[in-house]
Amino acid sequence: MPIYEYDCDKCGERFEHLQRSNEKAECPKCGGVSNTKVFSVFAKGASADLPSCEGSVPSCSPSKCGSGACGMM
């Protein structure tokens, strides 16, 4: 079951909702069911078993590692 983000059309509250089949998302603040699904971003964390940049790639420098600027992240 996916989790979606919504903006409540009644009170403006932004909330997440675990969406089940054909279920209407209900605003937890006002109970409104007229909501607009919003684009939500997701985050991906690095795993300990992924290679470390540490300057081993020509376009990579330790100052870029961890900032998302390194191609190894």
DSSP file (Angstrom, degrees, kcal/mol; ACC not computed):
  #  RESIDUE AA STRUCTURE BP1 BP2  ACC     N-H-->O    O-->H-N    N-H-->O    O-->H-N    TCO  KAPPA ALPHA  PHI   PSI    X-CA   Y-CA   Z-CA
    1    1 A M              0   0    0      0, 0.0    19,-0.1     0, 0.0     2,-0.1   0.000 360.0 360.0 360.0 124.5    0.0    0.0    0.0
    2    2 A P        -     0   0    0      0, 0.0    17,-2.6     0, 0.0     2,-0.5  -0.418 360.0-131.4 -80.0 154.7    1.5    3.3   -1.0
    3    3 A I  E     -A   18   0A   0     15,-0.2     2,-0.3    -2,-0.1    15,-0.2  -0.923  27.6-170.9-104.2 127.4    1.7    6.4    1.1
    4    4 A Y  E     -A   17   0A   0     13,-2.6    13,-2.7    -2,-0.5     2,-0.4  -0.822  18.0-131.2-115.4 155.5    0.6    9.6   -0.6
    5    5 A E  E     -AB  16  38A   0     33,-0.5    33,-2.3    -2,-0.3     2,-0.3  -0.872  28.2-175.0-103.8 141.8    0.8   13.3    0.5
    6    6 A Y  E     -AB  15  37A   0      9,-3.0     9,-2.3    -2,-0.4     2,-0.5  -0.944  23.8-142.5-133.2 153.6   -2.3   15.4    0.3
    7    7 A D  E     -AB  14  36A   0     29,-2.4    29,-2.8    -2,-0.3     2,-0.4  -0.983  31.1-125.1-109.5 127.7   -3.3   19.1    0.8
    8    8 A C  E  >  - B   0  35A   0      5,-2.8     4,-1.5    -2,-0.5    27,-0.2  -0.596  10.8-153.3 -74.0 127.5   -6.7   19.4    2.4
    9    9 A D  T  4 S+     0   0    0     25,-2.4    -1,-0.2    -2,-0.4    26,-0.1   0.695  92.4  50.0 -72.7 -19.0   -8.9   21.6    0.2
   10   10 A K  T  4 S+     0   0    0     24,-0.4    -1,-0.2     3,-0.1    25,-0.1   0.916 131.2   6.5 -87.1 -48.2  -11.0   22.7    3.3
   11   11 A C  T  4 S-     0   0    0      2,-0.1    -2,-0.2    21,-0.0    -1,-0.0   0.528  91.6-119.5-117.9  -8.7   -8.3   23.7    5.8
   12   12 A G     <  +     0   0    0     -4,-1.5    -3,-0.1     1,-0.3     2,-0.1   0.457  56.8 152.9  86.0  -0.1   -5.0   23.6    3.9
   13   13 A E        -     0   0    0     -6,-0.1    -5,-2.8     1,-0.1     2,-0.5  -0.398  37.4-142.6 -64.1 135.8   -3.4   21.0    6.1
   14   14 A R  E     +A    7   0A   0     -7,-0.2     2,-0.3    -2,-0.1    -7,-0.2  -0.891  33.8 159.9 -99.5 131.6   -0.7   18.9    4.4
   15   15 A F  E     -A    6   0A   0     -9,-2.3    -9,-3.0    -2,-0.5     2,-0.3  -0.960  36.8-120.0-148.0 162.4   -0.7   15.2    5.5
   16   16 A E  E     -A    5   0A   0     -2,-0.3     2,-0.4   -11,-0.2   -11,-0.2  -0.792  25.6-168.3-103.3 149.2    0.3   11.7    4.5
   17   17 A H  E     -A    4   0A   0    -13,-2.7   -13,-2.6    -2,-0.3     2,-0.9  -0.985  25.1-132.0-142.9 129.0   -2.1    8.9    4.0
   18   18 A L  E     -A    3   0A   0     -2,-0.4     2,-0.5   -15,-0.2   -15,-0.2  -0.710  38.3-140.9 -77.1 106.6   -1.5    5.2    3.7
   19   19 A Q        -     0   0    0    -17,-2.6     2,-0.2    -2,-0.9     5,-0.1  -0.592  21.7-174.3 -84.5 120.6   -3.8    4.6    0.6
   20   20 A R    >   -     0   0    0     -2,-0.5     3,-1.9     1,-0.1     0, 0.0  -0.675  49.9 -61.7-102.0 165.2   -5.9    1.4    0.5
   21   21 A S  T 3  S-     0   0    0      1,-0.3    -1,-0.1    -2,-0.2     3,-0.1  -0.204 114.6 -16.2 -54.8 126.3   -7.9    0.5   -2.6
   22   22 A N  T 3  S+     0   0    0      1,-0.2     2,-0.4    -3,-0.1    -1,-0.3   0.635  97.2 143.1  55.4  20.2  -10.6    3.1   -3.4
   23   23 A E    <   -     0   0    0     -3,-1.9     2,-0.3     1,-0.0    -1,-0.2  -0.728  49.1-128.9 -90.4 137.8  -10.4    4.6    0.0
   24   24 A K        -     0   0    0     -2,-0.4     2,-0.4    -3,-0.1    10,-0.1  -0.674  22.8-120.2 -83.2 137.0  -10.8    8.4    0.3
   25   25 A A        -     0   0    0     -2,-0.3     2,-0.5     8,-0.2    10,-0.1  -0.637  27.4-153.1 -76.3 131.3   -8.0   10.2    2.3
   26   26 A E        -     0   0    0     -2,-0.4     7,-0.2     8,-0.0     6,-0.1  -0.919  18.5-117.0-110.5 130.9   -9.4   12.0    5.3
   27   27 A C     >  -     0   0    0      5,-2.8     4,-1.7    -2,-0.5   -13,-0.0  -0.451  15.8-148.5 -64.2 126.5   -7.7   15.1    6.7
   28   28 A P  T  4 S+     0   0    0      0, 0.0    -1,-0.2     0, 0.0   -13,-0.0   0.714  93.6  50.2 -70.7 -18.2   -6.6   14.4   10.3
   29   29 A K  T  4 S+     0   0    0      3,-0.1    -2,-0.0     1,-0.0    -3,-0.0   0.924 132.4   4.4 -84.9 -48.9   -7.1   18.0   11.3
   30   30 A C  T  4 S-     0   0    0      2,-0.1    -1,-0.0   -17,-0.0    -3,-0.0   0.523  91.1-118.2-118.5  -8.3  -10.6   18.8   10.0
   31   31 A G     <  +     0   0    0     -4,-1.7     2,-0.0     1,-0.2     0, 0.0   0.521  56.9 157.5  83.3   4.1  -11.9   15.5    8.7
   32   32 A G        -     0   0    0      1,-0.1    -5,-2.8    -6,-0.1    -1,-0.2  -0.316  31.1-166.2 -64.7 145.0  -12.3   16.8    5.2
   33   33 A V        +     0   0    0     -7,-0.2     2,-1.0     1,-0.1    -8,-0.2   0.358  65.3  93.6-113.0   2.1  -12.4   14.3    2.3
   34   34 A S        +     0   0    0    -10,-0.1   -25,-2.4     2,-0.0   -24,-0.4  -0.813  60.0 154.2 -95.4  96.8  -11.9   16.8   -0.5
   35   35 A N  E     -B    8   0A   0     -2,-1.0     2,-0.5   -27,-0.2   -27,-0.2  -0.892  41.3-134.7-129.2 153.5   -8.1   16.7   -0.9
   36   36 A T  E     -B    7   0A   0    -29,-2.8   -29,-2.4    -2,-0.3     2,-0.3  -0.937  23.3-129.3-110.6 124.6   -5.5   17.3   -3.6
   37   37 A K  E     -B    6   0A   0     -2,-0.5     2,-0.3   -31,-0.2   -31,-0.3  -0.550  29.7-155.9 -70.9 132.3   -2.8   14.8   -4.0
   38   38 A V  E     -B    5   0A   0    -33,-2.3   -33,-0.5    -2,-0.3     2,-0.3  -0.783  23.5 -97.9-112.3 155.1    0.6   16.6   -4.1
   39   39 A F        -     0   0    0     -2,-0.3     2,-0.4   -35,-0.1   -35,-0.0  -0.521  44.8-165.4 -67.0 128.2    3.9   15.6   -5.6
   40   40 A S        -     0   0    0     -2,-0.3     2,-0.2   -35,-0.1    -1,-0.0  -0.935   9.2-141.6-121.6 146.3    6.1   14.2   -2.9
   41   41 A V        -     0   0    0     -2,-0.4     2,-0.3     0, 0.0     0, 0.0  -0.634  12.6-149.4 -99.1 159.2    9.8   13.5   -2.9
   42   42 A F        -     0   0    0     -2,-0.2     2,-0.4     2,-0.0     0, 0.0  -0.887   6.3-135.2-126.3 160.7   11.5   10.6   -1.5
   43   43 A A        -     0   0    0     -2,-0.3     2,-0.5     2,-0.0     0, 0.0  -0.884   8.4-159.6-115.5 146.4   15.0   10.1    0.1
   44   44 A K        -     0   0    0     -2,-0.4     2,-0.2     0, 0.0    -2,-0.0  -0.987  12.6-150.3-126.1 121.9   17.4    7.3   -0.5
   45   45 A G        -     0   0    0     -2,-0.5     2,-0.2     1,-0.1    -2,-0.0  -0.568  21.5-109.0 -89.0 154.4   20.1    6.7    2.0
   46   46 A A        -     0   0    0     -2,-0.2     2,-0.3     1,-0.0    -1,-0.1  -0.566  31.1-132.2 -79.7 145.8   23.5    5.3    1.2
   47   47 A S    >   -     0   0    0     -2,-0.2     3,-1.5     1,-0.1    -1,-0.0  -0.680  14.8-122.1 -97.3 152.8   24.2    1.8    2.4
   48   48 A A  T 3  S+     0   0    0     -2,-0.3    -1,-0.1     1,-0.3     4,-0.1   0.742 111.3  58.7 -65.2 -22.9   27.4    0.8    4.2
   49   49 A D  T 3  S+     0   0    0      2,-0.1    -1,-0.3     3,-0.0     3,-0.1   0.434  83.5 101.5 -90.5   3.2   28.2   -1.8    1.5
   50   50 A L  S <  S-     0   0    0     -3,-1.5    22,-0.0     1,-0.1    23,-0.0  -0.558  86.8 -92.8 -80.4 151.6   28.3    0.8   -1.3
   51   51 A P        -     0   0    0      0, 0.0     2,-0.3     0, 0.0    -1,-0.1  -0.302  38.3-124.4 -64.6 148.1   31.7    2.0   -2.5
   52   52 A S        -     0   0    0      1,-0.2     4,-0.1    -3,-0.1    21,-0.0  -0.725   7.4-146.6 -93.1 143.6   33.2    5.0   -0.8
   53   53 A C    >   +     0   0    0     -2,-0.3     3,-2.9     2,-0.1     4,-0.2   0.991  35.6 154.8 -71.6 -64.6   34.2    7.9   -2.9
   54   54 A E  T 3  S-     0   0    0      1,-0.3    -1,-0.1     7,-0.1    -2,-0.1   0.718  86.5 -62.3  39.0  35.6   37.2    9.2   -0.9
   55   55 A G  T 3  S+     0   0    0      1,-0.1    -1,-0.3     6,-0.1    -2,-0.1   0.575 104.6 123.1  79.1   9.0   38.8   10.8   -3.9
   56   56 A S    <   +     0   0    0     -3,-2.9    -2,-0.1    -4,-0.1    -1,-0.1   0.661  62.0  67.1 -80.3 -14.7   39.3    7.6   -5.9
   57   57 A V  S >  S-     0   0    0     -4,-0.2     3,-2.5     1,-0.1    -2,-0.1  -0.896  87.8-127.6-105.4 134.4   37.3    8.8   -8.9
   58   58 A P  T 3  S+     0   0    0      0, 0.0    -1,-0.1     0, 0.0    -2,-0.0   0.837 109.6  45.0 -51.3 -39.2   38.9   11.7  -10.9
   59   59 A S  T 3  S+     0   0    0     -3,-0.0     2,-0.4     2,-0.0    -3,-0.1   0.402 103.8  85.5 -86.2   5.8   35.8   13.9  -10.7
   60   60 A C    <   +     0   0    0     -3,-2.5    10,-0.1    -7,-0.1     3,-0.0  -0.838  50.5 177.1-111.0 141.8   35.4   13.2   -7.0
   61   61 A S    >>  -     0   0    0     -2,-0.4     3,-2.1     1,-0.1     4,-1.2  -0.982  42.4-112.7-136.5 152.2   36.9   14.8   -4.0
   62   62 A P  T 34 S+     0   0    0      0, 0.0    -8,-0.1     0, 0.0     3,-0.1   0.804 116.2  61.8 -54.5 -28.8   36.4   14.2   -0.3
   63   63 A S  T 34 S+     0   0    0      1,-0.2    -3,-0.0     3,-0.1     0, 0.0   0.775 105.1  47.3 -69.8 -23.0   34.8   17.6    0.0
   64   64 A K  T X4>S+     0   0    0     -3,-2.1     3,-1.9     5,-0.1     5,-0.8   0.731  88.6 102.5 -87.3 -23.6   32.1   16.5   -2.4
   65   65 A C  T 3<5S+     0   0    0     -4,-1.2   -13,-0.0     1,-0.3     6,-0.0  -0.341  87.8  18.1 -63.3 138.5   31.3   13.2   -0.8
   66   66 A G  T 3 5S+     0   0    0      4,-0.1    -1,-0.3     1,-0.0    -2,-0.1   0.320 106.6  86.1  85.1  -9.1   28.2   13.3    1.3
   67   67 A S  T < 5S-     0   0    0     -3,-1.9    -2,-0.2     0, 0.0    -3,-0.1   0.505 102.4-113.4-100.1  -4.9   26.9   16.4   -0.3
   68   68 A G  T   5S+     0   0    0     -4,-0.4    -3,-0.1     2,-0.0    -4,-0.1   0.376  96.4 101.5  88.0  -5.0   25.2   14.6   -3.3
   69   69 A A      < +     0   0    0     -5,-0.8     2,-0.3     3,-0.0    -4,-0.1   0.647  60.5  87.9 -85.3 -16.0   27.7   16.2   -5.7
   70   70 A C  S >  S-     0   0    0     -6,-0.7     3,-1.5     1,-0.1   -10,-0.1  -0.660  76.7-137.8 -85.9 136.4   29.7   13.0   -5.9
   71   71 A G  T 3  S+     0   0    0     -2,-0.3    -1,-0.1     1,-0.3   -11,-0.0   0.616  99.6  67.4 -67.6 -12.3   28.7   10.4   -8.6
   72   72 A M  T 3         0   0    0      1,-0.2    -1,-0.3   -15,-0.1    -3,-0.0   0.576 360.0 360.0 -84.2  -9.4   29.2    7.6   -6.0
   73   73 A M    <         0   0    0     -3,-1.5    -1,-0.2   -27,-0.1    -2,-0.1   0.460 360.0 360.0 -87.3 360.0   26.3    8.7   -3.8
